[in-house]
Amino acid sequence: MFPLFLTFKKWTALYILCLLGLFVIFGAILWRGSAVNVSRSNIVLTPDTPVLIIDAGHGGEDGGAVSGDGTPEAGINLAIALQMREIARLAGREAVLTRETDISLHGEGAQTLAEKKREELQNGGAFCNEVPDGVLISIHQNSLPEFPTTQGAQVFFGPAEGSEALAQGLQERLNATVNQREKSCRPIGDEVYLLEHAECPAVLVECGFLSNSEETARLKDTAYQTRLACILVSAAMDLTGGG
């Protein structure tokens, strides 16, 4: 009986230590991701608040830009997008994703990579335009191998009404929180199909540079991804209502 009691106490103590460890880890993640001050006003949902459409750029066979250590941007994009959706929902804002897994949005009829990419963009654009009162945020990573020290997040905006104002607000928030040097938002080129054909306010966020090894390490870190997600969702809510 006595040895059994000691064993019970041992496992109870271990269980408590594990719980404490989880609380410490969770607290650290929240602390590291708390660059944006979220008040109670950030969790009020009104009937007129737009739906956040979160696009994780690339996916499937198209991995997008690749870092020096071989990390494709598609997985980082998806990780940030998934966190953005959960944070938005916790804050009372409806949010939808263009993709939830590492897949391409093309149909079964597309055969070549070019056909798959074209159909994926067309399907993504149609999906966004079917969402009533939507606001599109497309998540990407940048790369400039010829300038490996370049870093920072930058926002680009499409031609739809409201896009430039949204991009400006997001850029200001990113400059104040994660960028070491200020960047300016810019209009997107017409080669970016999704933003060019979006009928709702639409922006593309290049969260950082995979050509910069230090920034790549941050972008792969879950806590930093949480921080970016918090910043983007909080700013989008402030700028589009419900924040």
N, C-alpha and C positions, 0 to 999 in steps of 0.2 A: 504493500500500500504506500509506504513512504517513498520508495523509488518512483512509483507511478505518479505521486504528487509532485516530485521534483521535475519529472519529465513534462508534466502538464504546465508547471510554472515556466519551464524553459521555453516551451512552444508559445505560451501566452506572451512572454517577454519579446520573443522574436517577432510575433505577429504585430505587437505594438510598435516595435522598431521599424518594421516595414511600412506601417501606416504613416508613421512620422516622416519616413524617408519620402513617401509619395507626396505628402503635404509640402515638404521642403522643395521638391522638384517642381510641383505645380506652382508654388509661390514664386520660384525663380523665373519660370516661364512667363508668368503674369507680369513680374517686375520688369523683365527684359523687354516685354512687348508693350509696355505702358507709356510709350512716347507720346501718345495722344491722350489728353485728359478727357475721359468720357464721363459726363454727368448724368443725372437722372433724366434730363431732358432728351438724352440720346435714345431713350427706349420708348418714346411715345410714337405710336403709329396712328396716322389719320387715314381716312378712306382715300384721300387724293394723292398719297405718296406713290411715286413711280416704282415700278418693279426693277430691281437691279438685275441686269443680264450680265453674267460674268463669263467671259470667254477665255478658256485656257488655250493659248496659241499653239498651233502645230498638233502633233499626236500621231500615233500609229507609225507608219513607215517614215513619216516626216518628223524627224526629231528637232528640227530647227538648228539654231546655232549650237556649237559644241565647244566646251571649255578645253583648256590645255590638258586637263586630266581625263578627258573623254566624256564628261557629263553633258548630255543633251539638254537643251532648254525645256523641252516639252514636259519632262517630269517635274521640273521646278515650277513651271507655269501652272501645272495641274495642282500641285501641293498648295500653292498660294491661293488659287481659285477656290479650292475646296474649303480652306480655312475662311476665306471671305464669305462664302455662303453661310457657314455655320455662325460666324460672328454677326452677319446681317440678320439671320433668323433669331438669334438670341436677343438682338436689339429690337426685334419686332418688325423688321423690314422683310417683305417678300423678296426672295432672290432665286434665280434659276441659272443653271449652267448649260453651256452649249455642249459640253462633254463632261462625263464624270469619271471616265477611265482613260487609259492610254490607247485611244482608238482614233481613227480618222472618220469623218462624218460622211464619207462618200457612200454611194449605193453599190450594190453587187455588180452592176453593169460596167463600172469603170475598171479598166484593165491596166493601162500604163500609169506611171506615177503622176504624169502631167494631167491625165484624165481624172485621177483620184483627187488631186489637189484642186482642180477647177470645180469639180462637183462638190467637194467638201466646202469650199468657200461659198458656192451658190446655196447649198443647204443651210450653212450657218447664217447667211444673210436672210434667207427666207424665214428661218426660225426666229431671228431677232425681230423681224418686221411683223411677225404674227403675235408678238407679246404686246398687249395694250399698255400704253403709258410706260414704255420701257426706257431704261437708261443703260447703255452698253459700255462696259469696261473690259477691254481686251488685254490680257496679261501676256507679256513677252519678256525676253532677255536680249540685251544688245551684245555686239561683239565688234571690236576693232583691233584685230591682231597686230596691225602695224603701229598701234599706239597702246601698248600694254598697260600704261599707267592711267589711262582714262577710266573714270568710274562715275557712278551716280545714276539716279533715276530721272527719267525724262518722259514727259507726256506729249502725245501727238493727238490732234483732233481732226475729226471728219468734217464734211461740209454741212451736215444737218444743223438746223437752228438749235442753239443752246450748247453745242459741242465745245466751242471755244471758251465760253465762260466756265464750263465744267473743267476743262483742261487747265485753265489758269488757276482755278481754286485748288485742284489736286497738286499742281506743280508747286504752288506756294507752300502747301502743307508738307510735301516731300522735301523741299528746300529747308524747311524749318526743323525737320526731324532726322532725316537720314543722309542728306547730301552734304558733303564737306564743302563743296562749292555750288553756288546757285546756278541753276539751269533755267532756260526759258522754254515754255511750251511752244510747239510749232504745228503748222498745218501738215496733215499727212499727204503723201503723194497719191496720185490716182491709181497707182499700182496695187495699193492695199484694198482689195475688193470689199472686204467686210465693212470697213468704215465708209468707203466710197458709196456703198449701196444701202447703208443703214438709214432708215427714215427717222430714227429717234436720235437724241443726243448721243454721240459715240466718241470714245477716246481710246487710245492705245497707250498703255503704260509699259515702257521699257524699264524694268525694275533695277537693272544694273548691267555691268559688262562682264560677260564670261571670259573675255580676253584679259581681264585683270584677275590674277590668281587670288589676291586678298579678298576682293569683292566676291569672287566665286565661292570662297569658303563661307562667307557670310550668307550668301544666297542659298546655299545647301543646308544651312543650319535651321532647324525647325523653329527655334525661338525667334530668329530674325524673320522668317517667313510669317510667323504670327504677328510680329511687329508691323511688317508691311501691310498685311491683311487688315489689321486694326486701323492703321493710318488711312488706307484707301476707303474702307467702308465708312469710317467716321466722317471723313471729308465729304464723301459722296452724299451721305445722309444730311450733313449740314447744308450742302449746296443744292440739294434737290427736294428738301422738305423732309420732315420726320426726324430731324436732328436737333 
